[in-house]
Amino acid sequence: MMLHQFLTDHRAELIARCRAKMAQRRHSTVPSKELEYGISLFLEQLIRTLEVETTAEPARSRRVSGPSGGGTPVLSEISESATLHGRELLLHGFTADEVVHDYGDLCQAISDLAFERGETIETDEFRTLNRCLDNAIASAIIEFGYQRDSVMAEKQAAALNEKLGYFAHELRNQLSIATLALSVIRQGNVGLNGATGHVLDTALVGLSHLIDRSLAEVRMTAGMPTQHRLLSLADLVEEIKLSASLQAQAAGCTFTASAVDLHLAVDADRDLLLSAVGNLLQNAFKFSHKRSEISLNAYAAADRILIDVEDGCGGLPEGTMENMFLPFTQNAEDRSGLGLGLSIARHSVEVNGGVLRVRDLPGTGCIFTIDLPRHVIDA
């Protein structure tokens, strides 16, 4: 029996076998409706190709199946429908590997059924089958990859636009406040040491932190190499105390920092480590209750350097510890800011070879701890 006649007679069974193989491979059900440009259409095109090749003008079959030889797929009926099939498979959640298997299932089903029925596939017919499969797989994979890349690019663009939108919005808010406060001061009715000057200070500190956090994220996202060097822990804490004291005044809180052993040091990227501690302190001042005490303690424990930031937020809401370090996550009532601070802090610590963890103090607050390898220097 000619292969095209065999495929015509057993078309329904071949399609059923392909669907069964697909379902078994995915360990789930396939779409209840046969895909519009799936195996059914390919099987029809394969049958027409085989039929044309039995006529006096076998070369006309290339219009349906395309030529052999590989390379870039040539326009044909099979390439057009396979291109659409690759798009369909992506939309239904298939992987690139499954795109290949989808067509391979049909080849296997044809071979198995022919063997079971005692039918022989002639060499020329088998070559035609392989040519059709080769062209279909190539077209489907190319389109699948193109569509997948397009989807990923769209998602990345959407995420970037969202991030830029948040950043621009927050930047504009802080700048507007600073501009308004400065305008009032320039009128001469109020001084820099009054309440309006305090508002200006707060806005400028907010702008500084926003820019520092964004620059830190850019460095980490770009994969720029860290600039490690041995840093005095006492000097780092002293530098952080200057800005933290100003934040404490703006937030209506008190701030304390422990004395630090002058011999203790960390091997880290200074900017990223300062960014991490700065973000933790900013969060502490932002979410702590008025008149709370915010503390910064840096000390050694065995072979580790621990930097604790303890706040007075009243304790963490239930279920927030699992996702609080994710970007754009805001669990408190205060929704100002980008929700990026803790995510940037954790990444900054990790690229310095450390770990950032949090401990809840129910009813009181929480303690964020930066854990880094211990080093020593001559005081």
N, C-alpha and C positions, 0 to 999 in steps of 0.2 A: 504493500500500500504506500502511495506517495505520502510524504510527511505532511503536506498541506491538508490532505484529506483526513489523515490521522488526527491532526490538531483540530480540525473542524468537528469531527465526530465526538471528540472527547473534551471539547472546550470547557464545558461546565465543570467537569471533574478536575481538570487541570487548575482552574481558578480556585476551586474549593481546596485543593491540596496546598496551593500557594498561601491561601489565607490561614490554613491550619498551621503551616510552618511559621508564618509571621506571628501568629498568636502565641505559639509555643516559645518562640525566641524571645518575645517581649514579656512573657509571663503575664499577659493582660489581654483584654479584648481589643481587636482592631476596630476601626470605624465600622458601624453596622452597615453603612452604604459603601459600595465599591467606589474607590476614588475615581473621579471623572477621567483622569488621564493615567490611570494605573495599569495593572497587568492586563485587564480585559482589552483595553484599546491596543496595547502593545501586541497582544496575541493576534488580534485582527490584522494589524499591519504586517506581522510576521507571516501570517497565512497568505496575504495578498502578495508579499514579496516572493514567497515560494511558488505561488501560482504563476506569476509573471515569468519566473525563470524557467518554466516548462514550455513557454511560448517560443516563437521564432525570433523574438526580440528580448532576450533575457536582460540586456543592459538597462532596459527601462525600469527594472526593479530598484535601481539605485535612487530613483526619485522618491521611493518609499523608504528604503532602508539606509541610503547613503553608501558611499564607497568603503572599501576596506583599507587597511594600512595605518590606522590610528592617526595621531596628530590632532589638530584642532577639528572638532566636529563640523561637518559640512551640512548646510541646510537640507533637510529632508523631512518627510512626515514623521518619521520616528524621532529625529532630533528635536523637532518642535514639540511633540507631545511629551517626550522625556524631559525636556526643559520645564514644562509645566508640571510634570509629575514630581520633579525635584523640589519645586516650590510647594506643592501640596504636602509632601512628606515633611518638610520643615514646619509647616503650619500645624501638622498633626503631632509634632513633638518627636519625630524620628531623628536619629543620628546619621552622620555620613556613612558609618559602617552599615547601618540598616538599609541605606539607599542601595548599596551594592548587593546586599543579601536579598533585597526585594526582587531584583531581576535574576539573581542566582537561583532563587527558589523555583522559578519557572523552568530554568534549564534542568534543574535536578528533577522536577516533577515530570517533565517530558521524558527524560532518560529512564526514570523508574517505571513509568507507565508503559513505555515501549517495551521494556524488558519483561514486565509482567504479562503483557499481551503477546509476546513473541514476535514483535515487530522489529525490523531492522532499519536503522537510519542510515541512509547512504552518505558517503563521504562528502559529496558536494552539498547535500542538504544540511549536513552538520556544520559545514563551513559557513553556509548562509545564516544558520541559527547563531553561530558565534559572532558573525559580523554584525548582525542586528543587535545582539546583546551588548557587544562592545560599544557600538555607537550610542545606544540608549543609555548605558551606564555613564559614559563620558559626558553626555549632554546633561543628564540628571545631576551628576556630581558637580559640574561646573556651575549650574544654576543654584544648586543647594548651597554651595560655598558662597556664591555671590549674595544670595538672599540672607544667609546667616551673617555675613560681614556687614550687610546693610542694616540688619536689625541691631547688631552690636554697636555699630556706629551711631545709630539713632538713640540707643539707650545711653551711650556715653555722652552724646551731645546734650540729651535731656538732663542728665545728672550734672554736667558742667554748667548748663544754663541755670539750673536750680541753685547751685552753689554760688554762682556769680550774682544771681538775683538776691540771695540772702545777704551776701557780702556787701553789695551795693546799697541795699536797703539799710543795713546796720551802719555802714559808713556814712550815709547821708544823714541818718538820725543824729549820730554823734556830732557830725560837722555842723549841722543846723543848730544844735544846742550851744556849741562853742561859739558860733558866729553871733547868735542872739545875745549870749551873755557878754561877749566882747563889745557888741554894739551898745548895750546898756551902760557898760563901764565907761566907754568913750564919751558918753553924754555928760559925764562928770557928776552925776547925782549919787553914784555909789562908788565905793573903792574896791581895790583888789582883795582886801582882807575881809570883806563882808560876805553875805550869803551868795551874792551873784558871783563873786570871785571863786567861791567854793564850787558853784555849779560849773564854772569854766574849767577849774582844775579837774573835776570829775569827768567832764567830757573829753578833755585832752588825755587823761589816763585811759579812758575807754578806747579812744582812737589808737593810742600806742599799743595797747594789748591786742586790738583787732588786727593791726598790721603785723605785729610780731607773730601772732598765731597763724596768719595767712602765709607769711614768709616761711615759717617752719613747715607748714603743710606742703608748700611748693617744693621745698628742698627734698622732703621725704618722697613725695609723689614722683618727682623727677629722677629719683634714685641717685642724687648727688652724693659723692663720697663724704663720709663723716670726717671731721678734722679733730681726731683724738689727740689730747695731750694731758699731762698730769696737772690737775687743778687742786688748789687748796680748798678744802671743804669750808674752812672758816671764812675765806675770802668770798666764796660764792654766797654763803649765808649773809654776810655783811652787805654784799651788793643787792641781794634780794630785799633786805630789810628796808632800804631806802624807799622803794616804790610801794612795798607792802604797808608801810606806815601811812602813806598818803591815801591808799585805798581804804584803810581802816577808818580814817577820819571821814571819808566820803560815805562809808557804809554805816557809820554810827556804831562801830565795833571797836574792841581793843585788840591789839596785836602784841604778841610776845614771841621772842626767838631765844632758844637756849644758847648757852655758851658752847663753843665747839673746840674740841681738842685741836691744837694748832698743827699736830703731826698728821692728822687724817687727810687723805686725798682720794680723788677719783680719777680714773683714766677715761675721759669722756669728751664729747663735742660740747664745748661751752655753750654755744648758742642754743642747741637743742635741749640741753639739760636745764638751762635757765627758762626756756619756753615751757618745759614740762612743769617745773615748780611754779612758774608764774601762772599757768593755767589752773593749777590746783588751788592756788591762793585766790585767784579771781573767782573761781566757783565757790570757794569757802565764804568770801565776803558777800557774794551775790545771794547765796541761799541761807545764810545764817540769820538767826533772829537778831533784832536790834539789841545792842549792848552785850552781845555775845563776845566771848574771848576766842580769837583765832590764834593758834600756836603753830610755830615751825620748830621742829626739833631734828637735829642732825647728829648722829652718833654712830658708833661702831658696835657690832655684835658678831663676835667670832671673826670670820674672814669676810664679813659683809659691811657695807655702809648703808645705813637706813636713814631716809629723810621722811619724816612724818609731817603731814599737814592735817591738823585736827580742827574741825569746824563746830558750829553750834546750830546745825540745821534742824535738830530735833529727832534725827534718825531717818533712815531710808524707808520710803514706802515699800510695802511688800511686793516682791516680784520685780524690783527694779535693778537689782545687782547683776542680773544675767545680761542685760542689754545696755547698761548705762555707759559703756565705753564705745558703743556704736556711734558712727557719725550721724548728725542731725537728730539726736535723741534728746528730748527734753521731758523730764519726768515731774518737774516742780511746776507750781502755778506761775512762776515768773518765766515767761516765754521769750524774753528779750535775748538777743544774741543769736548765734548760729547753731548751737547744739554741737559744736565741733571741739570744744575745749578738752574734754576728757579723752576723746579719740586721738587728738593730736598729742596730748600728754603721754598716753600709753605708747604710741608709735615712737615718740621721741625717746622714751626710756628704753624701749626694746632695741632700737638701733644703736644704743649705747651699751648693749649687752646686759641690760637690767630687766627687772620685772616691776610692774605697777599693780598693786592690789588694794582692796578697800575692806575695812572692817566696820561693821555697823555698831553704833552705841545707842540702842533703842531709848528714845525719850531725851537723848542728849545731842547726839550728832554722829559723825563718822570720822574715821581716820584713813586717809590715803597715804600709802607707804611706797616710796621709791626704793627698790632694793638693788644695789650695785656692788660689784667686787670692791674689796677694800685695798687701798694703797696707802703708803706713808711717804712723807717728805720731811726734810730737815726744817725745823721751825726757824 
